[in-house]
Amino acid sequence: MNKRTQLKLIAILLPLVCLGVLLFIPKPLPLNNVVQIKCEVEHATYYDGYNSGWQGTAVFIKDNLLLTAGHVVSGISSATIFTVDGKEHKAKSWYLETEADIGFIEVDTNDVESILSFDNAKLGETVWAFGNPLGEGLFLTKGIVSAISVPDIFMGTKNMVVTDAAINPGSSGCPIFDKQGNILGICSWGYNYAQGMSHFVDADIIELSLKKYFAIKALENAK
C-alpha cells in the first residue's frame, strides 16, 4: 500500500473512529429534569391512612409535561412541583393510566433542562436513580439492572425492571437513567422487608402510555 493510498484510508477511517468514540462518551445525567412532588389528597386509594397527603418524584420529559408513578397522583386534589433550582409550580392537571402504574402531570412552565428519550434496560448495566426519599430532597443513587421483564404482582403493570439502586418511600415516580441519560424506567414499588429489589415500570410501557395520553388529549381538544 503506497503512502497516497494510506492517507486516503486514514481520511476515510478517522471520522468513523471519532464518531465511535463520541458515541461511547457518557452524557451528563439530566438531573435538572427531576422534581419533588407534594400532593394533597382528596381520597386515598393506594396509600390508606395517608389522609393529609404524600410526597413523590417526577421527571420532565418535555415542556410542561411530567412523568411519574400512577399511584402518586391517584386520588389527589392538588400537587405542587419543586424543581432542583428551587422553583415552585402548581400542577395544572394530572392523568392516571389504568393499565400501568404511570401518571402524567401538566404544569404551566417551559423551564425544562432537556427533552428526554427512553431506552430498554439491559441486564447488568449500570443505572442511576434520582428520587425524593422520605421527602428529604433529591438524592442520587447508583446500581445495576438486576432483572428485566419481571411481572408486577402489586400494581398490575405488564413488565418491570428491577434494580439494586437504593430506593425509599418518596422516590415513587423517580427515573432510572442509563449512562447516556435515557430513561429506562419509573419507580413503582419495592418490598419493605427486602433490599435491592426496587421495581420500575419499563420504557416500552411508558412510551405506550404516553402515546395513549396524547391520543386522549387530542380527542378532548378535537372540535
ChimeraX commands (.cxc) that place a marker at each C-alpha (Angstrom):
marker #1 position 0.00,0.00,0.00 radius 0.5
marker #1 position 1.58,3.29,-1.09 radius 0.5
marker #1 position 1.60,6.46,1.01 radius 0.5
marker #1 position -1.15,8.13,-1.01 radius 0.5
marker #1 position -3.49,5.17,-0.50 radius 0.5
marker #1 position -2.69,5.13,3.20 radius 0.5
marker #1 position -3.58,8.83,3.53 radius 0.5
marker #1 position -6.89,8.25,1.74 radius 0.5
marker #1 position -7.68,5.34,4.04 radius 0.5
marker #1 position -6.87,7.43,7.10 radius 0.5
marker #1 position -9.09,10.23,5.81 radius 0.5
marker #1 position -11.98,7.76,5.49 radius 0.5
marker #1 position -11.48,5.92,8.79 radius 0.5
marker #1 position -10.62,8.84,11.10 radius 0.5
marker #1 position -14.14,10.39,11.11 radius 0.5
marker #1 position -15.64,6.95,11.77 radius 0.5
marker #1 position -13.28,6.34,14.70 radius 0.5
marker #1 position -14.04,9.78,16.16 radius 0.5
marker #1 position -17.78,9.14,15.83 radius 0.5
marker #1 position -17.42,5.81,17.60 radius 0.5
marker #1 position -15.53,7.43,20.46 radius 0.5
marker #1 position -18.18,10.13,20.83 radius 0.5
marker #1 position -20.96,7.56,20.97 radius 0.5
marker #1 position -19.31,5.85,23.95 radius 0.5
marker #1 position -18.62,9.03,25.95 radius 0.5
marker #1 position -21.23,9.19,28.75 radius 0.5
marker #1 position -23.53,12.21,28.63 radius 0.5
marker #1 position -24.26,14.29,31.75 radius 0.5
marker #1 position -27.30,12.88,33.53 radius 0.5
marker #1 position -30.36,15.15,33.08 radius 0.5
marker #1 position -30.85,15.59,36.82 radius 0.5
marker #1 position -32.33,19.08,36.49 radius 0.5
marker #1 position -35.37,17.49,34.84 radius 0.5
marker #1 position -36.25,15.65,38.07 radius 0.5
marker #1 position -38.58,17.31,40.61 radius 0.5
marker #1 position -40.10,16.72,44.01 radius 0.5
marker #1 position -43.89,16.48,44.28 radius 0.5
marker #1 position -46.02,17.34,47.29 radius 0.5
marker #1 position -49.61,16.09,46.94 radius 0.5
marker #1 position -52.75,16.91,48.84 radius 0.5
marker #1 position -55.33,14.13,48.98 radius 0.5
marker #1 position -58.99,14.06,48.10 radius 0.5
marker #1 position -59.42,10.35,48.81 radius 0.5
marker #1 position -56.59,7.85,49.29 radius 0.5
marker #1 position -56.60,4.72,47.14 radius 0.5
marker #1 position -53.08,3.29,47.20 radius 0.5
marker #1 position -52.00,4.94,50.45 radius 0.5
marker #1 position -54.57,4.04,53.10 radius 0.5
marker #1 position -54.03,6.16,56.17 radius 0.5
marker #1 position -52.19,8.99,54.39 radius 0.5
marker #1 position -55.19,11.29,54.62 radius 0.5
marker #1 position -53.23,14.55,54.60 radius 0.5
marker #1 position -51.17,13.77,51.52 radius 0.5
marker #1 position -47.77,12.45,50.49 radius 0.5
marker #1 position -44.64,13.23,48.54 radius 0.5
marker #1 position -43.20,11.70,45.43 radius 0.5
marker #1 position -40.91,12.30,42.48 radius 0.5
marker #1 position -41.45,13.12,38.80 radius 0.5
marker #1 position -39.36,13.94,35.76 radius 0.5
marker #1 position -39.93,16.45,32.94 radius 0.5
marker #1 position -39.98,14.53,29.66 radius 0.5
marker #1 position -40.86,17.59,27.58 radius 0.5
marker #1 position -42.03,21.17,28.05 radius 0.5
marker #1 position -44.74,21.37,30.74 radius 0.5
marker #1 position -45.22,17.56,30.94 radius 0.5
marker #1 position -44.01,15.41,33.83 radius 0.5
marker #1 position -43.89,11.63,34.12 radius 0.5
marker #1 position -44.44,9.96,37.49 radius 0.5
marker #1 position -45.88,6.80,39.04 radius 0.5
marker #1 position -49.63,6.43,38.78 radius 0.5
marker #1 position -50.16,5.89,42.50 radius 0.5
marker #1 position -48.53,9.27,43.21 radius 0.5
marker #1 position -51.41,11.12,41.52 radius 0.5
marker #1 position -54.20,8.69,42.41 radius 0.5
marker #1 position -56.93,10.41,44.41 radius 0.5
marker #1 position -55.09,13.71,44.85 radius 0.5
marker #1 position -56.80,17.10,44.92 radius 0.5
marker #1 position -53.70,19.18,44.13 radius 0.5
marker #1 position -49.97,18.86,43.60 radius 0.5
marker #1 position -47.03,21.23,43.91 radius 0.5
marker #1 position -43.81,20.72,41.97 radius 0.5
marker #1 position -40.41,21.74,43.38 radius 0.5
marker #1 position -37.51,21.91,40.91 radius 0.5
marker #1 position -33.82,21.34,41.59 radius 0.5
marker #1 position -33.13,25.08,41.30 radius 0.5
marker #1 position -35.78,25.98,43.89 radius 0.5
marker #1 position -38.69,26.96,41.65 radius 0.5
marker #1 position -42.25,26.01,42.57 radius 0.5
marker #1 position -45.10,25.19,40.20 radius 0.5
marker #1 position -48.71,24.14,40.75 radius 0.5
marker #1 position -49.98,21.19,38.77 radius 0.5
marker #1 position -52.50,22.28,36.15 radius 0.5
marker #1 position -53.83,18.78,35.51 radius 0.5
marker #1 position -52.90,15.15,36.02 radius 0.5
marker #1 position -53.70,11.81,34.46 radius 0.5
marker #1 position -53.74,8.29,35.92 radius 0.5
marker #1 position -53.08,5.45,33.48 radius 0.5
marker #1 position -55.42,2.50,34.09 radius 0.5
marker #1 position -53.24,-0.28,32.63 radius 0.5
marker #1 position -49.94,0.52,34.36 radius 0.5
marker #1 position -48.59,2.39,37.38 radius 0.5
marker #1 position -47.96,5.54,35.36 radius 0.5
marker #1 position -49.15,9.11,35.76 radius 0.5
marker #1 position -48.64,12.38,33.90 radius 0.5
marker #1 position -48.74,15.91,35.29 radius 0.5
marker #1 position -49.05,19.14,33.32 radius 0.5
marker #1 position -47.71,22.45,34.64 radius 0.5
marker #1 position -47.52,25.97,33.22 radius 0.5
marker #1 position -43.79,26.17,32.60 radius 0.5
marker #1 position -41.37,25.68,29.73 radius 0.5
marker #1 position -38.32,25.80,32.00 radius 0.5
marker #1 position -37.03,22.34,31.12 radius 0.5
marker #1 position -33.41,21.23,31.01 radius 0.5
marker #1 position -33.88,18.96,28.01 radius 0.5
marker #1 position -36.41,16.77,26.22 radius 0.5
marker #1 position -35.69,13.22,27.33 radius 0.5
marker #1 position -35.70,9.94,25.45 radius 0.5
marker #1 position -36.30,6.35,26.51 radius 0.5
marker #1 position -34.38,3.12,26.05 radius 0.5
marker #1 position -34.74,-0.53,27.07 radius 0.5
marker #1 position -32.85,-1.69,30.16 radius 0.5
marker #1 position -30.12,-4.28,29.68 radius 0.5
marker #1 position -29.37,-6.87,32.31 radius 0.5
marker #1 position -26.29,-5.91,34.33 radius 0.5
marker #1 position -25.90,-2.37,33.03 radius 0.5
marker #1 position -25.15,0.48,35.42 radius 0.5
marker #1 position -28.04,2.81,36.25 radius 0.5
marker #1 position -28.65,5.91,38.35 radius 0.5
marker #1 position -31.84,6.72,40.30 radius 0.5
marker #1 position -32.66,10.28,41.35 radius 0.5
marker #1 position -35.54,10.49,43.79 radius 0.5
marker #1 position -37.04,12.19,46.84 radius 0.5
marker #1 position -36.60,9.59,49.63 radius 0.5
marker #1 position -38.73,10.27,52.71 radius 0.5
marker #1 position -39.33,13.83,51.47 radius 0.5
marker #1 position -35.73,14.73,52.37 radius 0.5
marker #1 position -34.89,16.20,48.96 radius 0.5
marker #1 position -33.42,14.75,45.79 radius 0.5
marker #1 position -30.74,12.07,46.22 radius 0.5
marker #1 position -28.74,10.27,43.54 radius 0.5
marker #1 position -28.08,6.54,43.97 radius 0.5
marker #1 position -26.34,4.03,41.72 radius 0.5
marker #1 position -26.85,0.35,40.98 radius 0.5
marker #1 position -27.26,-2.18,38.22 radius 0.5
marker #1 position -30.21,-3.68,36.38 radius 0.5
marker #1 position -30.85,-6.88,38.32 radius 0.5
marker #1 position -33.76,-8.24,36.25 radius 0.5
marker #1 position -35.91,-7.30,33.26 radius 0.5
marker #1 position -39.41,-8.27,32.08 radius 0.5
marker #1 position -40.50,-9.06,35.65 radius 0.5
marker #1 position -44.26,-9.49,36.27 radius 0.5
marker #1 position -45.81,-6.87,38.57 radius 0.5
marker #1 position -47.62,-8.61,41.44 radius 0.5
marker #1 position -48.91,-5.41,43.06 radius 0.5
marker #1 position -49.82,-2.73,40.52 radius 0.5
marker #1 position -50.68,-4.93,37.54 radius 0.5
marker #1 position -48.14,-3.33,35.19 radius 0.5
marker #1 position -47.12,-5.65,32.37 radius 0.5
marker #1 position -43.30,-5.51,32.56 radius 0.5
marker #1 position -40.97,-4.27,35.27 radius 0.5
marker #1 position -37.27,-3.54,35.54 radius 0.5
marker #1 position -35.63,-4.41,38.87 radius 0.5
marker #1 position -32.54,-2.61,40.20 radius 0.5
marker #1 position -30.47,-2.76,43.36 radius 0.5
marker #1 position -30.07,1.05,43.44 radius 0.5
marker #1 position -31.20,2.34,46.85 radius 0.5
marker #1 position -34.85,3.46,46.77 radius 0.5
marker #1 position -37.06,4.59,49.66 radius 0.5
marker #1 position -40.64,5.86,50.13 radius 0.5
marker #1 position -40.97,9.26,48.48 radius 0.5
marker #1 position -38.98,8.12,45.45 radius 0.5
marker #1 position -42.08,6.72,43.72 radius 0.5
marker #1 position -42.07,8.16,40.22 radius 0.5
marker #1 position -38.32,8.73,40.11 radius 0.5
marker #1 position -36.48,7.76,36.91 radius 0.5
marker #1 position -33.57,5.43,36.42 radius 0.5
marker #1 position -31.11,6.67,33.82 radius 0.5
marker #1 position -28.51,4.85,31.78 radius 0.5
marker #1 position -25.08,6.40,31.17 radius 0.5
marker #1 position -26.43,8.28,28.16 radius 0.5
marker #1 position -29.20,9.92,30.19 radius 0.5
marker #1 position -32.03,7.85,28.71 radius 0.5
marker #1 position -34.94,6.93,30.96 radius 0.5
marker #1 position -35.07,3.15,31.44 radius 0.5
marker #1 position -37.97,3.09,33.89 radius 0.5
marker #1 position -40.06,4.88,36.51 radius 0.5
marker #1 position -40.05,3.77,40.16 radius 0.5
marker #1 position -43.22,1.96,41.19 radius 0.5
marker #1 position -42.58,-0.07,44.34 radius 0.5
marker #1 position -40.22,-2.13,46.47 radius 0.5
marker #1 position -40.51,-4.64,49.29 radius 0.5
marker #1 position -40.50,-3.35,52.88 radius 0.5
marker #1 position -38.71,-6.49,54.04 radius 0.5
marker #1 position -36.12,-6.84,51.26 radius 0.5
marker #1 position -33.31,-4.68,49.90 radius 0.5
marker #1 position -32.02,-4.28,46.37 radius 0.5
marker #1 position -35.33,-5.18,44.68 radius 0.5
marker #1 position -36.85,-1.90,43.55 radius 0.5
marker #1 position -39.36,-2.31,40.72 radius 0.5
marker #1 position -39.63,0.19,37.86 radius 0.5
marker #1 position -42.15,0.39,35.02 radius 0.5
marker #1 position -40.10,-0.25,31.89 radius 0.5
marker #1 position -39.58,2.14,28.98 radius 0.5
marker #1 position -41.78,0.29,26.47 radius 0.5
marker #1 position -44.82,0.52,28.76 radius 0.5
marker #1 position -44.09,4.19,29.47 radius 0.5
marker #1 position -43.93,5.02,25.77 radius 0.5
marker #1 position -47.19,3.17,25.05 radius 0.5
marker #1 position -48.87,5.02,27.92 radius 0.5
marker #1 position -47.51,8.32,26.61 radius 0.5
marker #1 position -48.99,7.66,23.16 radius 0.5
marker #1 position -52.33,6.84,24.79 radius 0.5
marker #1 position -52.18,10.03,26.86 radius 0.5
marker #1 position -51.51,12.17,23.78 radius 0.5
marker #1 position -54.38,10.46,21.93 radius 0.5
marker #1 position -56.79,11.17,24.82 radius 0.5
marker #1 position -55.70,14.80,24.93 radius 0.5
marker #1 position -56.18,15.11,21.17 radius 0.5
marker #1 position -59.71,13.70,21.44 radius 0.5
marker #1 position -60.53,16.07,24.30 radius 0.5
marker #1 position -59.32,19.06,22.26 radius 0.5
marker #1 position -60.94,17.98,18.98 radius 0.5
marker #1 position -63.55,20.36,17.60 radius 0.5
marker link #1:1,2 radius 0.2
marker link #1:2,3 radius 0.2
marker link #1:3,4 radius 0.2
marker link #1:4,5 radius 0.2
marker link #1:5,6 radius 0.2
marker link #1:6,7 radius 0.2
marker link #1:7,8 radius 0.2
marker link #1:8,9 radius 0.2
marker link #1:9,10 radius 0.2
marker link #1:10,11 radius 0.2
marker link #1:11,12 radius 0.2
marker link #1:12,13 radius 0.2
marker link #1:13,14 radius 0.2
marker link #1:14,15 radius 0.2
marker link #1:15,16 radius 0.2
marker link #1:16,17 radius 0.2
marker link #1:17,18 radius 0.2
marker link #1:18,19 radius 0.2
marker link #1:19,20 radius 0.2
marker link #1:20,21 radius 0.2
marker link #1:21,22 radius 0.2
marker link #1:22,23 radius 0.2
marker link #1:23,24 radius 0.2
marker link #1:24,25 radius 0.2
marker link #1:25,26 radius 0.2
marker link #1:26,27 radius 0.2
marker link #1:27,28 radius 0.2
marker link #1:28,29 radius 0.2
marker link #1:29,30 radius 0.2
marker link #1:30,31 radius 0.2
marker link #1:31,32 radius 0.2
marker link #1:32,33 radius 0.2
marker link #1:33,34 radius 0.2
marker link #1:34,35 radius 0.2
marker link #1:35,36 radius 0.2
marker link #1:36,37 radius 0.2
marker link #1:37,38 radius 0.2
marker link #1:38,39 radius 0.2
marker link #1:39,40 radius 0.2
marker link #1:40,41 radius 0.2
marker link #1:41,42 radius 0.2
marker link #1:42,43 radius 0.2
marker link #1:43,44 radius 0.2
marker link #1:44,45 radius 0.2
marker link #1:45,46 radius 0.2
marker link #1:46,47 radius 0.2
marker link #1:47,48 radius 0.2
marker link #1:48,49 radius 0.2
marker link #1:49,50 radius 0.2
marker link #1:50,51 radius 0.2
marker link #1:51,52 radius 0.2
marker link #1:52,53 radius 0.2
marker link #1:53,54 radius 0.2
marker link #1:54,55 radius 0.2
marker link #1:55,56 radius 0.2
marker link #1:56,57 radius 0.2
marker link #1:57,58 radius 0.2
marker link #1:58,59 radius 0.2
marker link #1:59,60 radius 0.2
marker link #1:60,61 radius 0.2
marker link #1:61,62 radius 0.2
marker link #1:62,63 radius 0.2
marker link #1:63,64 radius 0.2
marker link #1:64,65 radius 0.2
marker link #1:65,66 radius 0.2
marker link #1:66,67 radius 0.2
marker link #1:67,68 radius 0.2
marker link #1:68,69 radius 0.2
marker link #1:69,70 radius 0.2
marker link #1:70,71 radius 0.2
marker link #1:71,72 radius 0.2
marker link #1:72,73 radius 0.2
marker link #1:73,74 radius 0.2
marker link #1:74,75 radius 0.2
marker link #1:75,76 radius 0.2
marker link #1:76,77 radius 0.2
marker link #1:77,78 radius 0.2
marker link #1:78,79 radius 0.2
marker link #1:79,80 radius 0.2
marker link #1:80,81 radius 0.2
marker link #1:81,82 radius 0.2
marker link #1:82,83 radius 0.2
marker link #1:83,84 radius 0.2
marker link #1:84,85 radius 0.2
marker link #1:85,86 radius 0.2
marker link #1:86,87 radius 0.2
marker link #1:87,88 radius 0.2
marker link #1:88,89 radius 0.2
marker link #1:89,90 radius 0.2
marker link #1:90,91 radius 0.2
marker link #1:91,92 radius 0.2
marker link #1:92,93 radius 0.2
marker link #1:93,94 radius 0.2
marker link #1:94,95 radius 0.2
marker link #1:95,96 radius 0.2
marker link #1:96,97 radius 0.2
marker link #1:97,98 radius 0.2
marker link #1:98,99 radius 0.2
marker link #1:99,100 radius 0.2
marker link #1:100,101 radius 0.2
marker link #1:101,102 radius 0.2
marker link #1:102,103 radius 0.2
marker link #1:103,104 radius 0.2
marker link #1:104,105 radius 0.2
marker link #1:105,106 radius 0.2
marker link #1:106,107 radius 0.2
marker link #1:107,108 radius 0.2
marker link #1:108,109 radius 0.2
marker link #1:109,110 radius 0.2
marker link #1:110,111 radius 0.2
marker link #1:111,112 radius 0.2
marker link #1:112,113 radius 0.2
marker link #1:113,114 radius 0.2
marker link #1:114,115 radius 0.2
marker link #1:115,116 radius 0.2
marker link #1:116,117 radius 0.2
marker link #1:117,118 radius 0.2
marker link #1:118,119 radius 0.2
marker link #1:119,120 radius 0.2
marker link #1:120,121 radius 0.2
marker link #1:121,122 radius 0.2
marker link #1:122,123 radius 0.2
marker link #1:123,124 radius 0.2
marker link #1:124,125 radius 0.2
marker link #1:125,126 radius 0.2
marker link #1:126,127 radius 0.2
marker link #1:127,128 radius 0.2
marker link #1:128,129 radius 0.2
marker link #1:129,130 radius 0.2
marker link #1:130,131 radius 0.2
marker link #1:131,132 radius 0.2
marker link #1:132,133 radius 0.2
marker link #1:133,134 radius 0.2
marker link #1:134,135 radius 0.2
marker link #1:135,136 radius 0.2
marker link #1:136,137 radius 0.2
marker link #1:137,138 radius 0.2
marker link #1:138,139 radius 0.2
marker link #1:139,140 radius 0.2
marker link #1:140,141 radius 0.2
marker link #1:141,142 radius 0.2
marker link #1:142,143 radius 0.2
marker link #1:143,144 radius 0.2
marker link #1:144,145 radius 0.2
marker link #1:145,146 radius 0.2
marker link #1:146,147 radius 0.2
marker link #1:147,148 radius 0.2
marker link #1:148,149 radius 0.2
marker link #1:149,150 radius 0.2
marker link #1:150,151 radius 0.2
marker link #1:151,152 radius 0.2
marker link #1:152,153 radius 0.2
marker link #1:153,154 radius 0.2
marker link #1:154,155 radius 0.2
marker link #1:155,156 radius 0.2
marker link #1:156,157 radius 0.2
marker link #1:157,158 radius 0.2
marker link #1:158,159 radius 0.2
marker link #1:159,160 radius 0.2
marker link #1:160,161 radius 0.2
marker link #1:161,162 radius 0.2
marker link #1:162,163 radius 0.2
marker link #1:163,164 radius 0.2
marker link #1:164,165 radius 0.2
marker link #1:165,166 radius 0.2
marker link #1:166,167 radius 0.2
marker link #1:167,168 radius 0.2
marker link #1:168,169 radius 0.2
marker link #1:169,170 radius 0.2
marker link #1:170,171 radius 0.2
marker link #1:171,172 radius 0.2
marker link #1:172,173 radius 0.2
marker link #1:173,174 radius 0.2
marker link #1:174,175 radius 0.2
marker link #1:175,176 radius 0.2
marker link #1:176,177 radius 0.2
marker link #1:177,178 radius 0.2
marker link #1:178,179 radius 0.2
marker link #1:179,180 radius 0.2
marker link #1:180,181 radius 0.2
marker link #1:181,182 radius 0.2
marker link #1:182,183 radius 0.2
marker link #1:183,184 radius 0.2
marker link #1:184,185 radius 0.2
marker link #1:185,186 radius 0.2
marker link #1:186,187 radius 0.2
marker link #1:187,188 radius 0.2
marker link #1:188,189 radius 0.2
marker link #1:189,190 radius 0.2
marker link #1:190,191 radius 0.2
marker link #1:191,192 radius 0.2
marker link #1:192,193 radius 0.2
marker link #1:193,194 radius 0.2
marker link #1:194,195 radius 0.2
marker link #1:195,196 radius 0.2
marker link #1:196,197 radius 0.2
marker link #1:197,198 radius 0.2
marker link #1:198,199 radius 0.2
marker link #1:199,200 radius 0.2
marker link #1:200,201 radius 0.2
marker link #1:201,202 radius 0.2
marker link #1:202,203 radius 0.2
marker link #1:203,204 radius 0.2
marker link #1:204,205 radius 0.2
marker link #1:205,206 radius 0.2
marker link #1:206,207 radius 0.2
marker link #1:207,208 radius 0.2
marker link #1:208,209 radius 0.2
marker link #1:209,210 radius 0.2
marker link #1:210,211 radius 0.2
marker link #1:211,212 radius 0.2
marker link #1:212,213 radius 0.2
marker link #1:213,214 radius 0.2
marker link #1:214,215 radius 0.2
marker link #1:215,216 radius 0.2
marker link #1:216,217 radius 0.2
marker link #1:217,218 radius 0.2
marker link #1:218,219 radius 0.2
marker link #1:219,220 radius 0.2
marker link #1:220,221 radius 0.2
marker link #1:221,222 radius 0.2
marker link #1:222,223 radius 0.2
view
